[in-house]
Amino acid sequence: MKIIWYNSESKKYNCGSSQDFISEVSQVNEPSSLAIVMKFNQHSTNLARKVLRQLNLVNNEMEEYLASS
């Protein structure tokens, strides 16, 4: 299974296994800053990566837009 989560401390979306998510939870100052956004089965790994790229692209564009306003 692949999971996409948002880390409000780093302001980035991440993708990985359940173990990757648990590892990141143990490394952040505030574990509640991580929110699971989507879960994908093993056959949807490529889709998960595409969704991750798009989420981070939109996130970056929004941050740039807000900074320029």
C-alpha positions as CSV (number, residue, x, y, z in Angstrom):
1,M,0.0,0.0,0.0
2,K,1.2,3.5,-0.8
3,I,0.1,6.5,1.4
4,I,0.1,10.2,0.5
5,W,0.3,12.5,3.5
6,Y,0.7,16.2,4.1
7,N,3.3,17.5,6.5
8,S,2.2,21.0,7.7
9,E,5.6,21.6,9.3
10,S,7.5,21.2,5.9
11,K,4.4,22.3,3.9
12,K,4.9,19.3,1.5
13,Y,3.0,16.2,0.5
14,N,4.9,12.9,0.8
15,C,4.3,9.4,-0.5
16,G,5.5,6.1,0.9
17,S,4.6,3.0,2.7
18,S,2.9,2.8,6.1
19,Q,6.3,2.3,7.6
20,D,7.6,5.5,5.9
21,F,4.7,7.4,7.4
22,I,5.3,6.0,10.9
23,S,9.0,6.9,10.6
24,E,8.2,10.5,9.6
25,V,5.7,10.7,12.5
26,S,8.5,9.8,14.9
27,Q,10.7,12.5,13.5
28,V,8.4,15.6,13.6
29,N,8.0,17.9,16.5
30,E,4.2,17.7,16.3
31,P,2.9,14.3,15.1
32,S,-0.6,15.8,14.6
33,S,1.0,18.0,11.8
34,L,0.8,14.9,9.5
35,A,-2.4,14.1,7.8
36,I,-3.0,11.1,5.5
37,V,-4.6,12.4,2.3
38,M,-5.0,9.2,0.2
39,K,-4.2,5.5,0.2
40,F,-3.4,3.4,-2.8
41,N,-3.1,-0.3,-3.3
42,Q,0.2,-1.8,-4.6
43,H,-1.1,-1.7,-8.2
44,S,-1.5,2.0,-8.1
45,T,2.0,3.1,-7.2
46,N,2.5,5.1,-10.5
47,L,-0.8,6.8,-9.9
48,A,0.2,7.7,-6.3
49,R,3.4,9.3,-7.6
50,K,1.5,11.3,-10.2
51,V,-1.0,12.5,-7.6
52,L,1.9,13.4,-5.3
53,R,3.7,15.5,-8.0
54,Q,0.4,17.4,-8.8
55,L,-0.3,18.1,-5.2
56,N,3.1,19.5,-4.6
57,L,3.0,21.5,-7.8
58,V,-0.3,23.1,-6.8
59,N,0.9,23.7,-3.3
60,N,4.0,25.5,-4.6
61,E,2.0,27.6,-7.0
62,M,-0.4,28.6,-4.2
63,E,2.5,29.6,-1.9
64,E,4.0,31.7,-4.7
65,Y,0.7,33.3,-5.4
66,L,0.1,34.2,-1.8
67,A,3.6,35.5,-1.4
68,S,3.1,37.9,-4.3
69,S,-0.2,39.2,-3.1
